[in-house]
Amino acid sequence: MSRAAAIVVGVGAEQGLGAALCRRFAAEGHHVFVAGRTPEKIGRVVASIAAAGGSAEAA
């Protein structure tokens, strides 16, 4: 069963499970907003998603 692309907001997603979920949603074709308290870590998650061909931005 296929799903339409959605927008996902990952809160507390700069590391651990939140980051992993953001990467997974992006790999499935969703656009991800990565939110958290540490801008440098958020930037790393966004960069890793982009490097894998996904769509993400810092929120």
mmCIF file of the N, C-alpha and C atoms, coordinates in Angstrom:
data_MODEL
# 
_entry.id   MODEL 
# 
loop_
_atom_site.group_PDB 
_atom_site.id 
_atom_site.type_symbol 
_atom_site.label_atom_id 
_atom_site.label_alt_id 
_atom_site.label_comp_id 
_atom_site.label_asym_id 
_atom_site.label_entity_id 
_atom_site.label_seq_id 
_atom_site.pdbx_PDB_ins_code 
_atom_site.Cartn_x 
_atom_site.Cartn_y 
_atom_site.Cartn_z 
_atom_site.occupancy 
_atom_site.B_iso_or_equiv 
_atom_site.pdbx_formal_charge 
_atom_site.auth_seq_id 
_atom_site.auth_comp_id 
_atom_site.auth_asym_id 
_atom_site.auth_atom_id 
_atom_site.pdbx_PDB_model_num 
ATOM 1   N N  . MET A 1 1  ? 0.837  -1.164 0.000  1.00 0.00 ? 1  MET A N  1 
ATOM 2   C CA . MET A 1 1  ? 0.000  0.000  0.000  1.00 0.00 ? 1  MET A CA 1 
ATOM 3   C C  . MET A 1 1  ? 0.890  1.238  0.000  1.00 0.00 ? 1  MET A C  1 
ATOM 4   N N  . SER A 1 2  ? 0.667  2.131  -0.929 1.00 0.00 ? 2  SER A N  1 
ATOM 5   C CA . SER A 1 2  ? 1.488  3.334  -0.982 1.00 0.00 ? 2  SER A CA 1 
ATOM 6   C C  . SER A 1 2  ? 0.772  4.481  -0.278 1.00 0.00 ? 2  SER A C  1 
ATOM 7   N N  . ARG A 1 3  ? 1.590  5.387  0.263  1.00 0.00 ? 3  ARG A N  1 
ATOM 8   C CA . ARG A 1 3  ? 1.058  6.570  0.943  1.00 0.00 ? 3  ARG A CA 1 
ATOM 9   C C  . ARG A 1 3  ? 1.531  7.806  0.220  1.00 0.00 ? 3  ARG A C  1 
ATOM 10  N N  . ALA A 1 4  ? 0.722  8.836  0.252  1.00 0.00 ? 4  ALA A N  1 
ATOM 11  C CA . ALA A 1 4  ? 1.122  10.115 -0.327 1.00 0.00 ? 4  ALA A CA 1 
ATOM 12  C C  . ALA A 1 4  ? 2.183  10.741 0.569  1.00 0.00 ? 4  ALA A C  1 
ATOM 13  N N  . ALA A 1 5  ? 3.058  11.529 -0.028 1.00 0.00 ? 5  ALA A N  1 
ATOM 14  C CA . ALA A 1 5  ? 4.082  12.225 0.744  1.00 0.00 ? 5  ALA A CA 1 
ATOM 15  C C  . ALA A 1 5  ? 3.407  13.200 1.710  1.00 0.00 ? 5  ALA A C  1 
ATOM 16  N N  . ALA A 1 6  ? 3.969  13.311 2.879  1.00 0.00 ? 6  ALA A N  1 
ATOM 17  C CA . ALA A 1 6  ? 3.430  14.188 3.911  1.00 0.00 ? 6  ALA A CA 1 
ATOM 18  C C  . ALA A 1 6  ? 4.534  15.064 4.463  1.00 0.00 ? 6  ALA A C  1 
ATOM 19  N N  . ILE A 1 7  ? 4.147  15.990 5.284  1.00 0.00 ? 7  ILE A N  1 
ATOM 20  C CA . ILE A 1 7  ? 5.104  16.829 5.999  1.00 0.00 ? 7  ILE A CA 1 
ATOM 21  C C  . ILE A 1 7  ? 5.188  16.295 7.412  1.00 0.00 ? 7  ILE A C  1 
ATOM 22  N N  . VAL A 1 8  ? 6.412  16.086 7.888  1.00 0.00 ? 8  VAL A N  1 
ATOM 23  C CA . VAL A 1 8  ? 6.653  15.538 9.223  1.00 0.00 ? 8  VAL A CA 1 
ATOM 24  C C  . VAL A 1 8  ? 7.438  16.557 10.029 1.00 0.00 ? 8  VAL A C  1 
ATOM 25  N N  . VAL A 1 9  ? 7.033  16.780 11.272 1.00 0.00 ? 9  VAL A N  1 
ATOM 26  C CA . VAL A 1 9  ? 7.782  17.645 12.184 1.00 0.00 ? 9  VAL A CA 1 
ATOM 27  C C  . VAL A 1 9  ? 8.351  16.760 13.281 1.00 0.00 ? 9  VAL A C  1 
ATOM 28  N N  . GLY A 1 10 ? 9.670  16.688 13.332 1.00 0.00 ? 10 GLY A N  1 
ATOM 29  C CA . GLY A 1 10 ? 10.354 15.907 14.365 1.00 0.00 ? 10 GLY A CA 1 
ATOM 30  C C  . GLY A 1 10 ? 10.823 16.840 15.465 1.00 0.00 ? 10 GLY A C  1 
ATOM 31  N N  . VAL A 1 11 ? 10.231 16.728 16.648 1.00 0.00 ? 11 VAL A N  1 
ATOM 32  C CA . VAL A 1 11 ? 10.595 17.588 17.778 1.00 0.00 ? 11 VAL A CA 1 
ATOM 33  C C  . VAL A 1 11 ? 11.557 16.812 18.677 1.00 0.00 ? 11 VAL A C  1 
ATOM 34  N N  . GLY A 1 12 ? 12.638 17.463 19.099 1.00 0.00 ? 12 GLY A N  1 
ATOM 35  C CA . GLY A 1 12 ? 13.661 16.778 19.880 1.00 0.00 ? 12 GLY A CA 1 
ATOM 36  C C  . GLY A 1 12 ? 14.415 15.795 19.006 1.00 0.00 ? 12 GLY A C  1 
ATOM 37  N N  . ALA A 1 13 ? 14.598 16.176 17.752 1.00 0.00 ? 13 ALA A N  1 
ATOM 38  C CA . ALA A 1 13 ? 15.107 15.242 16.752 1.00 0.00 ? 13 ALA A CA 1 
ATOM 39  C C  . ALA A 1 13 ? 16.575 15.436 16.421 1.00 0.00 ? 13 ALA A C  1 
ATOM 40  N N  . GLU A 1 14 ? 17.321 16.078 17.296 1.00 0.00 ? 14 GLU A N  1 
ATOM 41  C CA . GLU A 1 14 ? 18.716 16.322 16.966 1.00 0.00 ? 14 GLU A CA 1 
ATOM 42  C C  . GLU A 1 14 ? 19.621 15.119 17.220 1.00 0.00 ? 14 GLU A C  1 
ATOM 43  N N  . GLN A 1 15 ? 19.107 14.078 17.858 1.00 0.00 ? 15 GLN A N  1 
ATOM 44  C CA . GLN A 1 15 ? 19.908 12.870 18.071 1.00 0.00 ? 15 GLN A CA 1 
ATOM 45  C C  . GLN A 1 15 ? 19.001 11.712 18.460 1.00 0.00 ? 15 GLN A C  1 
ATOM 46  N N  . GLY A 1 16 ? 19.574 10.538 18.528 1.00 0.00 ? 16 GLY A N  1 
ATOM 47  C CA . GLY A 1 16 ? 18.863 9.371  19.015 1.00 0.00 ? 16 GLY A CA 1 
ATOM 48  C C  . GLY A 1 16 ? 17.660 8.963  18.186 1.00 0.00 ? 16 GLY A C  1 
ATOM 49  N N  . LEU A 1 17 ? 16.609 8.561  18.887 1.00 0.00 ? 17 LEU A N  1 
ATOM 50  C CA . LEU A 1 17 ? 15.408 8.055  18.237 1.00 0.00 ? 17 LEU A CA 1 
ATOM 51  C C  . LEU A 1 17 ? 14.739 9.113  17.362 1.00 0.00 ? 17 LEU A C  1 
ATOM 52  N N  . GLY A 1 18 ? 14.684 10.349 17.825 1.00 0.00 ? 18 GLY A N  1 
ATOM 53  C CA . GLY A 1 18 ? 14.068 11.413 17.029 1.00 0.00 ? 18 GLY A CA 1 
ATOM 54  C C  . GLY A 1 18 ? 14.766 11.608 15.698 1.00 0.00 ? 18 GLY A C  1 
ATOM 55  N N  . ALA A 1 19 ? 16.089 11.606 15.711 1.00 0.00 ? 19 ALA A N  1 
ATOM 56  C CA . ALA A 1 19 ? 16.852 11.753 14.467 1.00 0.00 ? 19 ALA A CA 1 
ATOM 57  C C  . ALA A 1 19 ? 16.646 10.552 13.562 1.00 0.00 ? 19 ALA A C  1 
ATOM 58  N N  . ALA A 1 20 ? 16.627 9.369  14.145 1.00 0.00 ? 20 ALA A N  1 
ATOM 59  C CA . ALA A 1 20 ? 16.421 8.152  13.358 1.00 0.00 ? 20 ALA A CA 1 
ATOM 60  C C  . ALA A 1 20 ? 15.049 8.154  12.689 1.00 0.00 ? 20 ALA A C  1 
ATOM 61  N N  . LEU A 1 21 ? 14.036 8.595  13.425 1.00 0.00 ? 21 LEU A N  1 
ATOM 62  C CA . LEU A 1 21 ? 12.692 8.655  12.844 1.00 0.00 ? 21 LEU A CA 1 
ATOM 63  C C  . LEU A 1 21 ? 12.624 9.684  11.716 1.00 0.00 ? 21 LEU A C  1 
ATOM 64  N N  . CYS A 1 22 ? 13.274 10.825 11.893 1.00 0.00 ? 22 CYS A N  1 
ATOM 65  C CA . CYS A 1 22 ? 13.307 11.831 10.826 1.00 0.00 ? 22 CYS A CA 1 
ATOM 66  C C  . CYS A 1 22 ? 13.970 11.269 9.582  1.00 0.00 ? 22 CYS A C  1 
ATOM 67  N N  . ARG A 1 23 ? 15.083 10.568 9.760  1.00 0.00 ? 23 ARG A N  1 
ATOM 68  C CA . ARG A 1 23 ? 15.774 9.970  8.616  1.00 0.00 ? 23 ARG A CA 1 
ATOM 69  C C  . ARG A 1 23 ? 14.890 8.941  7.921  1.00 0.00 ? 23 ARG A C  1 
ATOM 70  N N  . ARG A 1 24 ? 14.181 8.151  8.701  1.00 0.00 ? 24 ARG A N  1 
ATOM 71  C CA . ARG A 1 24 ? 13.302 7.122  8.137  1.00 0.00 ? 24 ARG A CA 1 
ATOM 72  C C  . ARG A 1 24 ? 12.148 7.751  7.345  1.00 0.00 ? 24 ARG A C  1 
ATOM 73  N N  . PHE A 1 25 ? 11.492 8.751  7.925  1.00 0.00 ? 25 PHE A N  1 
ATOM 74  C CA . PHE A 1 25 ? 10.402 9.414  7.211  1.00 0.00 ? 25 PHE A CA 1 
ATOM 75  C C  . PHE A 1 25 ? 10.905 10.042 5.918  1.00 0.00 ? 25 PHE A C  1 
ATOM 76  N N  . ALA A 1 26 ? 12.070 10.671 5.970  1.00 0.00 ? 26 ALA A N  1 
ATOM 77  C CA . ALA A 1 26 ? 12.638 11.282 4.768  1.00 0.00 ? 26 ALA A CA 1 
ATOM 78  C C  . ALA A 1 26 ? 12.950 10.222 3.718  1.00 0.00 ? 26 ALA A C  1 
ATOM 79  N N  . ALA A 1 27 ? 13.468 9.081  4.154  1.00 0.00 ? 27 ALA A N  1 
ATOM 80  C CA . ALA A 1 27 ? 13.776 7.998  3.219  1.00 0.00 ? 27 ALA A CA 1 
ATOM 81  C C  . ALA A 1 27 ? 12.516 7.464  2.548  1.00 0.00 ? 27 ALA A C  1 
ATOM 82  N N  . GLU A 1 28 ? 11.379 7.601  3.207  1.00 0.00 ? 28 GLU A N  1 
ATOM 83  C CA . GLU A 1 28 ? 10.109 7.149  2.643  1.00 0.00 ? 28 GLU A CA 1 
ATOM 84  C C  . GLU A 1 28 ? 9.454  8.219  1.770  1.00 0.00 ? 28 GLU A C  1 
ATOM 85  N N  . GLY A 1 29 ? 10.131 9.362  1.582  1.00 0.00 ? 29 GLY A N  1 
ATOM 86  C CA . GLY A 1 29 ? 9.654  10.378 0.668  1.00 0.00 ? 29 GLY A CA 1 
ATOM 87  C C  . GLY A 1 29 ? 8.921  11.555 1.288  1.00 0.00 ? 29 GLY A C  1 
ATOM 88  N N  . HIS A 1 30 ? 8.916  11.634 2.603  1.00 0.00 ? 30 HIS A N  1 
ATOM 89  C CA . HIS A 1 30 ? 8.242  12.742 3.277  1.00 0.00 ? 30 HIS A CA 1 
ATOM 90  C C  . HIS A 1 30 ? 9.196  13.921 3.459  1.00 0.00 ? 30 HIS A C  1 
ATOM 91  N N  . HIS A 1 31 ? 8.664  15.129 3.512  1.00 0.00 ? 31 HIS A N  1 
ATOM 92  C CA . HIS A 1 31 ? 9.476  16.301 3.830  1.00 0.00 ? 31 HIS A CA 1 
ATOM 93  C C  . HIS A 1 31 ? 9.505  16.438 5.351  1.00 0.00 ? 31 HIS A C  1 
ATOM 94  N N  . VAL A 1 32 ? 10.700 16.611 5.912  1.00 0.00 ? 32 VAL A N  1 
ATOM 95  C CA . VAL A 1 32 ? 10.866 16.609 7.363  1.00 0.00 ? 32 VAL A CA 1 
ATOM 96  C C  . VAL A 1 32 ? 11.372 17.954 7.861  1.00 0.00 ? 32 VAL A C  1 
ATOM 97  N N  . PHE A 1 33 ? 10.718 18.483 8.887  1.00 0.00 ? 33 PHE A N  1 
ATOM 98  C CA . PHE A 1 33 ? 11.214 19.631 9.629  1.00 0.00 ? 33 PHE A CA 1 
ATOM 99  C C  . PHE A 1 33 ? 11.851 19.079 10.897 1.00 0.00 ? 33 PHE A C  1 
ATOM 100 N N  . VAL A 1 34 ? 13.137 19.342 11.086 1.00 0.00 ? 34 VAL A N  1 
ATOM 101 C CA . VAL A 1 34 ? 13.865 18.832 12.242 1.00 0.00 ? 34 VAL A CA 1 
ATOM 102 C C  . VAL A 1 34 ? 13.946 19.946 13.286 1.00 0.00 ? 34 VAL A C  1 
ATOM 103 N N  . ALA A 1 35 ? 13.393 19.696 14.463 1.00 0.00 ? 35 ALA A N  1 
ATOM 104 C CA . ALA A 1 35 ? 13.374 20.697 15.531 1.00 0.00 ? 35 ALA A CA 1 
ATOM 105 C C  . ALA A 1 35 ? 14.065 20.154 16.776 1.00 0.00 ? 35 ALA A C  1 
ATOM 106 N N  . GLY A 1 36 ? 14.738 21.040 17.488 1.00 0.00 ? 36 GLY A N  1 
ATOM 107 C CA . GLY A 1 36 ? 15.410 20.666 18.717 1.00 0.00 ? 36 GLY A CA 1 
ATOM 108 C C  . GLY A 1 36 ? 16.086 21.877 19.330 1.00 0.00 ? 36 GLY A C  1 
ATOM 109 N N  . ARG A 1 37 ? 16.857 21.637 20.383 1.00 0.00 ? 37 ARG A N  1 
ATOM 110 C CA . ARG A 1 37 ? 17.476 22.752 21.107 1.00 0.00 ? 37 ARG A CA 1 
ATOM 111 C C  . ARG A 1 37 ? 18.872 23.104 20.634 1.00 0.00 ? 37 ARG A C  1 
ATOM 112 N N  . THR A 1 38 ? 19.546 22.205 19.920 1.00 0.00 ? 38 THR A N  1 
ATOM 113 C CA . THR A 1 38 ? 20.940 22.430 19.544 1.00 0.00 ? 38 THR A CA 1 
ATOM 114 C C  . THR A 1 38 ? 21.063 22.609 18.026 1.00 0.00 ? 38 THR A C  1 
ATOM 115 N N  . PRO A 1 39 ? 21.230 23.854 17.578 1.00 0.00 ? 39 PRO A N  1 
ATOM 116 C CA . PRO A 1 39 ? 21.272 24.112 16.128 1.00 0.00 ? 39 PRO A CA 1 
ATOM 117 C C  . PRO A 1 39 ? 22.337 23.307 15.377 1.00 0.00 ? 39 PRO A C  1 
ATOM 118 N N  . GLU A 1 40 ? 23.498 23.103 15.976 1.00 0.00 ? 40 GLU A N  1 
ATOM 119 C CA . GLU A 1 40 ? 24.560 22.350 15.293 1.00 0.00 ? 40 GLU A CA 1 
ATOM 120 C C  . GLU A 1 40 ? 24.135 20.911 15.051 1.00 0.00 ? 40 GLU A C  1 
ATOM 121 N N  . LYS A 1 41 ? 23.505 20.296 16.034 1.00 0.00 ? 41 LYS A N  1 
ATOM 122 C CA . LYS A 1 41 ? 23.055 18.905 15.880 1.00 0.00 ? 41 LYS A CA 1 
ATOM 123 C C  . LYS A 1 41 ? 21.911 18.810 14.881 1.00 0.00 ? 41 LYS A C  1 
ATOM 124 N N  . ILE A 1 42 ? 21.021 19.782 14.913 1.00 0.00 ? 42 ILE A N  1 
ATOM 125 C CA . ILE A 1 42 ? 19.919 19.803 13.949 1.00 0.00 ? 42 ILE A CA 1 
ATOM 126 C C  . ILE A 1 42 ? 20.489 19.906 12.534 1.00 0.00 ? 42 ILE A C  1 
ATOM 127 N N  . GLY A 1 43 ? 21.484 20.762 12.362 1.00 0.00 ? 43 GLY A N  1 
ATOM 128 C CA . GLY A 1 43 ? 22.123 20.911 11.053 1.00 0.00 ? 43 GLY A CA 1 
ATOM 129 C C  . GLY A 1 43 ? 22.746 19.620 10.563 1.00 0.00 ? 43 GLY A C  1 
ATOM 130 N N  . ARG A 1 44 ? 23.338 18.854 11.469 1.00 0.00 ? 44 ARG A N  1 
ATOM 131 C CA . ARG A 1 44 ? 23.928 17.567 11.075 1.00 0.00 ? 44 ARG A CA 1 
ATOM 132 C C  . ARG A 1 44 ? 22.867 16.572 10.623 1.00 0.00 ? 44 ARG A C  1 
ATOM 133 N N  . VAL A 1 45 ? 21.730 16.553 11.320 1.00 0.00 ? 45 VAL A N  1 
ATOM 134 C CA . VAL A 1 45 ? 20.647 15.646 10.920 1.00 0.00 ? 45 VAL A CA 1 
ATOM 135 C C  . VAL A 1 45 ? 20.103 16.051 9.552  1.00 0.00 ? 45 VAL A C  1 
ATOM 136 N N  . VAL A 1 46 ? 19.865 17.348 9.358  1.00 0.00 ? 46 VAL A N  1 
ATOM 137 C CA . VAL A 1 46 ? 19.365 17.844 8.068  1.00 0.00 ? 46 VAL A CA 1 
ATOM 138 C C  . VAL A 1 46 ? 20.364 17.511 6.958  1.00 0.00 ? 46 VAL A C  1 
ATOM 139 N N  . ALA A 1 47 ? 21.638 17.704 7.219  1.00 0.00 ? 47 ALA A N  1 
ATOM 140 C CA . ALA A 1 47 ? 22.664 17.416 6.214  1.00 0.00 ? 47 ALA A CA 1 
ATOM 141 C C  . ALA A 1 47 ? 22.708 15.934 5.871  1.00 0.00 ? 47 ALA A C  1 
ATOM 142 N N  . SER A 1 48 ? 22.558 15.075 6.872  1.00 0.00 ? 48 SER A N  1 
ATOM 143 C CA . SER A 1 48 ? 22.592 13.636 6.601  1.00 0.00 ? 48 SER A CA 1 
ATOM 144 C C  . SER A 1 48 ? 21.377 13.199 5.789  1.00 0.00 ? 48 SER A C  1 
ATOM 145 N N  . ILE A 1 49 ? 20.228 13.824 6.043  1.00 0.00 ? 49 ILE A N  1 
ATOM 146 C CA . ILE A 1 49 ? 19.030 13.514 5.260  1.00 0.00 ? 49 ILE A CA 1 
ATOM 147 C C  . ILE A 1 49 ? 19.222 13.966 3.820  1.00 0.00 ? 49 ILE A C  1 
ATOM 148 N N  . ALA A 1 50 ? 19.747 15.175 3.638  1.00 0.00 ? 50 ALA A N  1 
ATOM 149 C CA . ALA A 1 50 ? 19.983 15.695 2.288  1.00 0.00 ? 50 ALA A CA 1 
ATOM 150 C C  . ALA A 1 50 ? 21.008 14.842 1.533  1.00 0.00 ? 50 ALA A C  1 
ATOM 151 N N  . ALA A 1 51 ? 22.053 14.404 2.241  1.00 0.00 ? 51 ALA A N  1 
ATOM 152 C CA . ALA A 1 51 ? 23.087 13.579 1.609  1.00 0.00 ? 51 ALA A CA 1 
ATOM 153 C C  . ALA A 1 51 ? 22.526 12.243 1.134  1.00 0.00 ? 51 ALA A C  1 
ATOM 154 N N  . ALA A 1 52 ? 21.490 11.766 1.815  1.00 0.00 ? 52 ALA A N  1 
ATOM 155 C CA . ALA A 1 52 ? 20.861 10.499 1.432  1.00 0.00 ? 52 ALA A CA 1 
ATOM 156 C C  . ALA A 1 52 ? 19.771 10.703 0.378  1.00 0.00 ? 52 ALA A C  1 
ATOM 157 N N  . GLY A 1 53 ? 19.581 11.954 -0.071 1.00 0.00 ? 53 GLY A N  1 
ATOM 158 C CA . GLY A 1 53 ? 18.610 12.234 -1.109 1.00 0.00 ? 53 GLY A CA 1 
ATOM 159 C C  . GLY A 1 53 ? 17.234 12.621 -0.597 1.00 0.00 ? 53 GLY A C  1 
ATOM 160 N N  . GLY A 1 54 ? 17.118 12.849 0.723  1.00 0.00 ? 54 GLY A N  1 
ATOM 161 C CA . GLY A 1 54 ? 15.835 13.220 1.303  1.00 0.00 ? 54 GLY A CA 1 
ATOM 162 C C  . GLY A 1 54 ? 15.619 14.718 1.327  1.00 0.00 ? 54 GLY A C  1 
ATOM 163 N N  . SER A 1 55 ? 14.451 15.102 1.804  1.00 0.00 ? 55 SER A N  1 
ATOM 164 C CA . SER A 1 55 ? 14.069 16.508 1.873  1.00 0.00 ? 55 SER A CA 1 
ATOM 165 C C  . SER A 1 55 ? 13.844 16.897 3.331  1.00 0.00 ? 55 SER A C  1 
ATOM 166 N N  . ALA A 1 56 ? 14.657 17.827 3.837  1.00 0.00 ? 56 ALA A N  1 
ATOM 167 C CA . ALA A 1 56 ? 14.539 18.238 5.234  1.00 0.00 ? 56 ALA A CA 1 
ATOM 168 C C  . ALA A 1 56 ? 15.018 19.660 5.405  1.00 0.00 ? 56 ALA A C  1 
ATOM 169 N N  . GLU A 1 57 ? 14.532 20.284 6.464  1.00 0.00 ? 57 GLU A N  1 
ATOM 170 C CA . GLU A 1 57 ? 15.027 21.608 6.839  1.00 0.00 ? 57 GLU A CA 1 
ATOM 171 C C  . GLU A 1 57 ? 14.918 21.780 8.342  1.00 0.00 ? 57 GLU A C  1 
ATOM 172 N N  . ALA A 1 58 ? 15.751 22.670 8.863  1.00 0.00 ? 58 ALA A N  1 
ATOM 173 C CA . ALA A 1 58 ? 15.752 22.958 10.296 1.00 0.00 ? 58 ALA A CA 1 
ATOM 174 C C  . ALA A 1 58 ? 14.530 23.799 10.642 1.00 0.00 ? 58 ALA A C  1 
ATOM 175 N N  . ALA A 1 59 ? 13.954 23.506 11.799 1.00 0.00 ? 59 ALA A N  1 
ATOM 176 C CA . ALA A 1 59 ? 12.788 24.280 12.245 1.00 0.00 ? 59 ALA A CA 1 
ATOM 177 C C  . ALA A 1 59 ? 13.094 24.929 13.576 1.00 0.00 ? 59 ALA A C  1 
# 
